[in-house]
């Protein structure tokens, strides 16, 4: 990692493993001698790390380089996973479409069966209506 002369507050916070708020809090006290304003932004001299007790070679910034390498590998792996899941989703969509067709066929068959059964009941009812009515008293009389 190339060493610069001045670092932004964010860079110092990252390297020191602190929050930006903690650095800003100390700017007006213990870190003031290291402060310089460049283009309206506060920068800190590299000697601030000694004051903070931070060894730059073992800081979080050096860990960040390793993390960035791992991030690229992770992104590639996740993209492969996304492609695989997309293929699986397409296959499931195709299966669902096939099931929908089967359900439509079953519904059509069922509707036809209900219609046919309804017609059978209708025909039975018509036969009963059209059958000659026997008076009630003749139902008790025995036929010779």
URDA-V478530 format. One record per pair of residues at least 24 apart in sequence whose C-alpha atoms are under 7 Angstrom apart, sorted by the first residue. I is the first residue (numbers start at 1). J is the second residue. If there is no record, write none. Layout:
# URDA-V478530
i = (I	I)
j = (J	J)
This chain:
# URDA-V478530
i = (5	5	6	6	6	6	7	7	7	7	8	8	8	9	9	9	14	14	15	15	15	15	16	16	16	17)
j = (45	46	43	44	45	46	43	44	45	46	42	43	44	42	43	44	60	61	56	59	60	61	54	59	60	60)
